[in-house]
């Protein structure tokens, strides 16, 4: 389950960026073609966050649909799997979305 390591990295990156301030919410984007199970990150999050500035923070995950552009005909289309060909039959594609893992935003508690 590589999602445990990914969750540890998310917590470490956000804790470092928070510079000691308490984090109340984290927004993450996970591509549906990335091979990362969003639900596994949610499952691991509370345990990994214990004892850090992230403890108690809400985790919001947005799953990004796969999209590609065909090099043969120029069409842009949805790709529900990594193996989805273009309508023209070509598999020579440029991935536009769906493989990402991004920490989009974090919300911090107001400074006293």
Backbone as ProteinMPNN parsed JSONL, in Angstrom:
{"seq_chain_A": "XXXXXXXXXXXXXXXXXXXXXXXXXXXXXXXXXXXXXXXXXXXXXXXXXXXXXXXXXXXXXXXXXXXXXXXXXXXXXXXXXXXXXXXXXXXXXXXXXXXXXXXXXXXXXXXX", "coords_chain_A": {"N_chain_A": [[0.851, -1.177, 0.0], [1.202, 1.745, -1.169], [0.022, 4.135, -0.642], [0.169, 4.818, 2.041], [2.799, 5.779, 2.385], [2.617, 7.941, 0.618], [0.691, 9.475, 1.917], [2.091, 10.09, 4.249], [4.054, 11.743, 3.129], [2.456, 13.87, 2.169], [1.494, 14.923, 4.606], [3.963, 15.667, 5.781], [4.919, 17.612, 3.941], [2.911, 19.585, 4.076], [2.987, 20.216, 6.832], [5.559, 21.284, 7.006], [5.298, 23.531, 5.337], [3.416, 24.942, 6.793], [4.786, 25.989, 8.911], [4.765, 25.64, 11.764], [2.266, 26.606, 12.477], [-1.151, 25.738, 13.202], [-2.881, 23.5, 11.138], [-6.009, 23.497, 9.551], [-7.478, 22.528, 7.398], [-6.931, 20.598, 4.457], [-6.619, 20.568, 0.993], [-6.568, 18.329, -1.622], [-5.691, 17.121, -4.851], [-6.264, 14.262, -6.741], [-5.468, 12.312, -9.425], [-7.525, 10.19, -11.373], [-6.256, 8.362, -12.947], [-3.843, 7.963, -11.825], [-3.091, 5.814, -10.287], [-3.28, 5.913, -7.612], [-5.121, 5.352, -4.74], [-7.647, 7.242, -3.632], [-9.346, 6.869, -1.428], [-7.784, 5.279, 0.225], [-5.814, 7.057, 1.048], [-7.383, 8.787, 2.567], [-8.121, 6.965, 4.551], [-5.639, 6.487, 5.82], [-4.897, 8.997, 6.721], [-5.668, 10.294, 9.308], [-4.272, 8.76, 11.198], [-1.585, 9.062, 10.4], [-1.32, 11.799, 10.71], [-1.371, 12.239, 13.439], [-0.009, 13.799, 16.295], [1.207, 15.846, 14.918], [1.28, 19.157, 13.382], [-0.842, 18.943, 11.779], [-2.731, 17.362, 12.874], [-6.093, 16.607, 13.441], [-6.987, 18.112, 11.344], [-9.133, 18.665, 8.523], [-9.459, 16.648, 5.656], [-9.723, 17.115, 2.278], [-10.442, 15.641, -0.717], [-10.227, 15.844, -4.16], [-11.092, 14.1, -6.956], [-9.61, 13.829, -10.073], [-10.714, 13.612, -13.346], [-9.598, 11.609, -16.124], [-8.063, 12.977, -19.033], [-7.205, 13.44, -22.445], [-5.219, 14.31, -25.348], [-5.288, 13.707, -28.748], [-2.602, 12.915, -30.81], [-2.735, 12.246, -33.451], [-5.23, 13.063, -34.648], [-5.924, 15.34, -33.29], [-8.029, 15.571, -31.501], [-9.557, 16.227, -28.328], [-10.351, 14.402, -25.448], [-12.214, 12.464, -22.97], [-10.62, 10.104, -20.855], [-11.227, 7.266, -19.412], [-9.597, 5.165, -18.641], [-6.098, 4.24, -18.657], [-5.666, 3.036, -21.039], [-7.458, 3.777, -22.949], [-8.31, 4.37, -26.251], [-8.248, 6.98, -28.775], [-11.168, 8.227, -30.489], [-10.609, 8.016, -33.175], [-9.08, 5.818, -33.279], [-6.393, 5.911, -32.739], [-3.631, 5.517, -30.499], [-1.737, 7.242, -29.806], [-1.236, 9.495, -27.712], [-1.429, 12.525, -25.758], [-1.329, 13.002, -22.425], [-3.501, 15.001, -20.604], [-4.77, 15.386, -18.194], [-5.448, 13.688, -15.09], [-3.43, 12.105, -14.078], [-2.287, 13.314, -11.959], [-1.087, 14.285, -8.671], [-1.687, 16.5, -6.344], [-1.123, 18.9, -3.84], [-3.339, 21.178, -3.284], [-4.366, 23.389, -1.698], [-4.044, 24.729, 1.634], [-5.537, 25.325, 4.763], [-5.05, 27.517, 7.42], [-5.02, 27.998, 10.983], [-6.024, 31.06, 12.469], [-3.548, 33.43, 13.443], [-2.627, 34.18, 16.776]], "CA_chain_A": [[0.0, 0.0, 0.0], [2.06, 2.92, -1.268], [-0.719, 5.307, -0.204], [0.653, 5.189, 3.372], [3.968, 6.631, 2.151], [2.145, 9.172, -0.01], [0.037, 10.247, 2.974], [3.172, 10.622, 5.099], [4.662, 12.862, 2.407], [1.501, 14.985, 2.179], [1.529, 15.498, 5.962], [5.263, 16.309, 5.975], [4.993, 18.81, 3.104], [1.999, 20.596, 4.622], [3.51, 20.637, 8.136], [6.711, 22.147, 6.744], [4.797, 24.797, 4.787], [2.644, 25.644, 7.827], [5.777, 26.631, 9.786], [4.36, 25.602, 13.165], [0.86, 26.97, 12.677], [-2.078, 24.611, 13.123], [-3.587, 23.353, 9.86], [-7.388, 23.099, 9.778], [-8.004, 21.819, 6.23], [-6.024, 20.379, 3.337], [-7.297, 20.206, -0.247], [-5.659, 17.554, -2.459], [-6.224, 16.586, -6.108], [-5.706, 12.964, -7.108], [-5.943, 11.879, -10.73], [-8.087, 8.834, -11.398], [-5.34, 7.501, -13.691], [-2.541, 8.022, -11.146], [-2.781, 4.581, -9.568], [-3.388, 6.206, -6.179], [-6.487, 5.209, -4.247], [-7.983, 8.374, -2.768], [-9.927, 6.373, -0.171], [-6.693, 4.772, 1.066], [-5.199, 8.242, 1.655], [-8.322, 9.198, 3.621], [-8.018, 5.96, 5.603], [-4.357, 6.637, 6.518], [-4.62, 10.384, 7.074], [-5.753, 10.618, 10.739], [-3.202, 8.071, 11.924], [-0.309, 9.682, 10.024], [-1.31, 13.191, 11.189], [-1.28, 12.301, 14.901], [1.205, 14.369, 16.869], [1.766, 16.879, 14.038], [0.462, 20.365, 13.255], [-1.949, 18.572, 10.908], [-3.689, 16.562, 13.634], [-7.425, 17.189, 13.541], [-7.336, 18.832, 10.117], [-10.019, 17.981, 7.576], [-8.833, 16.346, 4.376], [-10.657, 17.166, 1.156], [-9.802, 15.098, -1.917], [-10.961, 15.971, -5.416], [-10.566, 13.171, -7.946], [-9.577, 14.444, -11.397], [-10.976, 12.687, -14.452], [-8.569, 11.534, -17.153], [-8.299, 13.656, -20.313], [-6.053, 13.308, -23.338], [-5.272, 14.931, -26.666], [-4.784, 12.767, -29.753], [-1.6, 13.505, -31.704], [-3.08, 11.913, -34.837], [-6.339, 13.859, -35.195], [-6.077, 16.585, -32.534], [-9.209, 15.552, -30.629], [-9.406, 16.148, -26.876], [-11.435, 13.53, -24.997], [-12.109, 11.827, -21.658], [-9.977, 8.786, -20.864], [-11.514, 6.621, -18.14], [-8.478, 4.284, -18.298], [-4.846, 4.573, -19.346], [-5.622, 2.309, -22.302], [-8.54, 4.248, -23.806], [-7.824, 4.996, -27.491], [-9.036, 8.062, -29.358], [-12.24, 7.782, -31.362], [-10.052, 7.707, -34.496], [-8.358, 4.556, -33.165], [-4.996, 6.141, -32.359], [-3.224, 5.462, -29.091], [-0.656, 8.234, -29.682], [-1.944, 10.51, -26.936], [-0.779, 13.366, -24.756], [-2.18, 13.075, -21.237], [-3.75, 16.363, -20.153], [-5.203, 15.35, -16.795], [-5.798, 12.383, -14.557], [-2.281, 11.413, -13.478], [-1.682, 14.197, -10.974], [-1.26, 14.277, -7.222], [-1.33, 17.876, -5.998], [-1.65, 19.564, -2.657], [-3.833, 22.433, -3.874], [-4.396, 24.456, -0.7], [-4.171, 24.369, 3.045], [-6.104, 26.395, 5.561], [-4.368, 27.604, 8.704], [-5.7, 28.704, 12.068], [-5.603, 32.468, 12.618], [-2.493, 33.674, 14.427], [-3.135, 34.881, 17.975]], "C_chain_A": [[0.892, 1.234, 0.0], [1.347, 4.192, -0.844], [-0.298, 5.751, 1.205], [1.858, 6.121, 3.236], [3.575, 7.962, 1.531], [1.496, 10.066, 1.039], [1.068, 10.843, 3.918], [3.83, 11.829, 4.434], [3.749, 14.077, 2.371], [1.55, 15.69, 3.528], [2.845, 16.236, 6.197], [5.374, 17.613, 5.186], [4.133, 19.922, 3.681], [2.507, 21.102, 5.965], [4.695, 21.577, 7.959], [6.257, 23.519, 6.243], [4.035, 25.607, 5.825], [3.533, 26.362, 8.836], [5.277, 26.767, 11.233], [2.919, 26.008, 13.438], [-0.024, 25.741, 12.505], [-2.833, 24.644, 11.802], [-5.003, 22.858, 10.155], [-7.986, 22.316, 8.607], [-6.927, 21.728, 5.156], [-6.865, 19.946, 2.139], [-6.272, 19.546, -1.176], [-6.406, 17.127, -3.73], [-5.496, 15.286, -6.419], [-6.313, 12.558, -8.451], [-6.425, 10.444, -10.692], [-7.208, 7.853, -12.161], [-3.976, 7.384, -13.02], [-2.141, 6.714, -10.483], [-2.842, 4.748, -8.065], [-4.854, 6.104, -5.783], [-6.784, 6.318, -3.239], [-8.522, 7.91, -1.423], [-8.854, 5.815, 0.766], [-5.956, 5.931, 1.738], [-6.08, 8.735, 2.797], [-8.203, 8.255, 4.812], [-6.757, 6.162, 6.461], [-4.178, 8.0, 7.186], [-4.624, 10.665, 8.577], [-4.626, 9.983, 11.542], [-1.853, 8.741, 11.659], [-0.195, 11.096, 10.611], [-1.172, 13.315, 12.701], [0.059, 12.849, 15.355], [1.871, 15.427, 16.007], [0.851, 18.103, 14.051], [-0.78, 20.097, 12.406], [-3.041, 17.832, 11.677], [-5.021, 17.301, 13.783], [-7.874, 17.943, 12.3], [-8.285, 17.986, 9.267], [-9.262, 17.787, 6.267], [-9.906, 16.309, 3.303], [-9.914, 16.688, -0.085], [-10.743, 15.249, -3.102], [-10.302, 15.021, -6.416], [-10.719, 13.776, -9.338], [-9.751, 13.373, -12.47], [-9.81, 12.719, -15.449], [-9.0, 12.249, -18.431], [-7.026, 13.52, -21.139], [-6.318, 14.068, -24.639], [-4.624, 13.946, -27.63], [-3.801, 13.484, -30.669], [-1.95, 13.273, -33.177], [-4.15, 12.844, -35.407], [-6.592, 15.16, -34.449], [-7.26, 16.631, -31.589], [-8.794, 15.522, -29.16], [-10.601, 15.361, -26.359], [-11.15, 12.968, -23.61], [-11.477, 10.451, -21.813], [-10.229, 8.122, -19.511], [-10.44, 5.63, -17.696], [-7.233, 4.771, -19.043], [-4.795, 3.975, -20.749], [-6.719, 2.728, -23.273], [-7.967, 4.895, -25.063], [-8.724, 6.169, -27.885], [-10.142, 7.445, -30.216], [-11.747, 7.417, -32.756], [-9.265, 6.397, -34.49], [-6.914, 4.703, -32.724], [-4.8, 6.005, -30.85], [-2.043, 6.406, -28.828], [-1.264, 9.477, -29.041], [-1.007, 11.323, -26.056], [-1.751, 13.458, -23.587], [-2.284, 14.526, -20.787], [-4.115, 16.414, -18.672], [-5.481, 13.911, -16.394], [-4.665, 11.635, -13.904], [-1.674, 12.197, -12.318], [-1.936, 13.787, -9.526], [-0.763, 15.637, -6.769], [-1.932, 18.265, -4.661], [-2.046, 20.948, -3.147], [-3.794, 23.582, -2.874], [-4.366, 23.858, 0.696], [-4.721, 25.579, 3.775], [-5.458, 26.342, 6.941], [-5.243, 28.325, 9.717], [-5.167, 30.134, 12.135], [-4.527, 32.576, 13.68], [-3.077, 34.478, 15.583], [-2.622, 36.292, 18.063]], "O_chain_A": [[1.291, 1.712, 1.062], [1.988, 5.232, -0.696], [-0.398, 6.934, 1.529], [1.92, 7.149, 3.911], [4.138, 9.0, 1.88], [1.722, 11.276, 1.051], [0.927, 11.991, 4.342], [4.129, 12.822, 5.098], [4.22, 15.203, 2.526], [1.638, 16.916, 3.588], [2.839, 17.331, 6.76], [5.87, 18.611, 5.708], [4.571, 21.07, 3.766], [2.464, 22.306, 6.217], [4.82, 22.561, 8.687], [6.777, 24.546, 6.679], [4.008, 26.836, 5.747], [3.067, 27.255, 9.543], [5.35, 27.836, 11.839], [2.41, 25.77, 14.533], [0.31, 24.821, 11.758], [-3.358, 25.682, 11.398], [-5.182, 21.911, 10.92], [-8.906, 21.522, 8.804], [-6.126, 22.644, 4.969], [-7.718, 19.067, 2.255], [-5.233, 20.134, -1.478], [-7.595, 16.814, -3.688], [-4.268, 15.22, -6.367], [-7.533, 12.474, -8.587], [-5.811, 9.586, -10.057], [-7.388, 6.641, -12.042], [-3.058, 6.779, -13.573], [-0.971, 6.524, -10.15], [-2.496, 3.83, -7.321], [-5.722, 6.702, -6.421], [-6.241, 6.33, -2.134], [-8.194, 8.492, -0.389], [-9.012, 5.879, 1.985], [-5.518, 5.8, 2.881], [-5.58, 9.063, 3.873], [-8.186, 8.703, 5.958], [-6.807, 6.023, 7.683], [-3.386, 8.133, 8.12], [-3.654, 11.231, 9.081], [-4.088, 10.6, 12.461], [-1.073, 8.961, 12.584], [0.899, 11.535, 10.966], [-0.88, 14.403, 13.198], [1.116, 12.434, 14.879], [2.978, 15.868, 16.317], [-0.22, 18.083, 14.659], [-1.672, 20.942, 12.329], [-4.158, 17.691, 11.18], [-5.065, 18.461, 14.194], [-9.027, 18.369, 12.217], [-8.24, 16.756, 9.294], [-8.517, 18.665, 5.832], [-10.878, 15.562, 3.408], [-8.888, 17.254, -0.463], [-11.902, 14.836, -3.053], [-9.106, 15.123, -6.688], [-11.812, 14.182, -9.734], [-9.037, 12.371, -12.498], [-9.129, 13.734, -15.591], [-10.149, 12.143, -18.858], [-5.918, 13.489, -20.602], [-7.451, 14.412, -24.976], [-3.546, 13.418, -27.361], [-4.118, 14.53, -31.235], [-1.508, 14.023, -34.047], [-4.002, 13.356, -36.517], [-7.374, 15.995, -34.903], [-7.473, 17.649, -30.93], [-7.811, 14.878, -28.792], [-11.735, 15.609, -26.769], [-10.015, 12.988, -23.133], [-11.756, 9.727, -22.769], [-9.504, 8.395, -18.554], [-10.368, 5.284, -16.517], [-7.318, 5.608, -19.942], [-3.959, 4.375, -21.56], [-6.892, 2.097, -24.316], [-7.216, 5.866, -24.965], [-9.833, 6.312, -27.37], [-10.056, 6.284, -30.615], [-12.371, 6.613, -33.448], [-8.834, 5.916, -35.538], [-6.274, 3.712, -32.37], [-5.678, 6.332, -30.051], [-1.432, 6.368, -27.76], [-1.74, 10.383, -29.725], [0.065, 10.861, -25.665], [-2.872, 13.939, -23.747], [-1.269, 15.199, -20.609], [-3.799, 17.384, -17.982], [-5.716, 13.042, -17.233], [-4.898, 10.626, -13.237], [-0.658, 11.788, -11.756], [-2.87, 13.047, -9.218], [0.437, 15.907, -6.802], [-3.101, 17.993, -4.386], [-1.186, 21.793, -3.396], [-3.243, 24.641, -3.173], [-4.621, 22.672, 0.907], [-4.403, 26.72, 3.438], [-5.334, 25.278, 7.548], [-6.088, 29.147, 9.364], [-3.987, 30.374, 11.882], [-4.584, 31.892, 14.702], [-3.921, 35.351, 15.38], [-2.953, 37.012, 19.005]]}, "name": "protein", "num_of_chains": 1, "seq": "XXXXXXXXXXXXXXXXXXXXXXXXXXXXXXXXXXXXXXXXXXXXXXXXXXXXXXXXXXXXXXXXXXXXXXXXXXXXXXXXXXXXXXXXXXXXXXXXXXXXXXXXXXXXXXXX"}
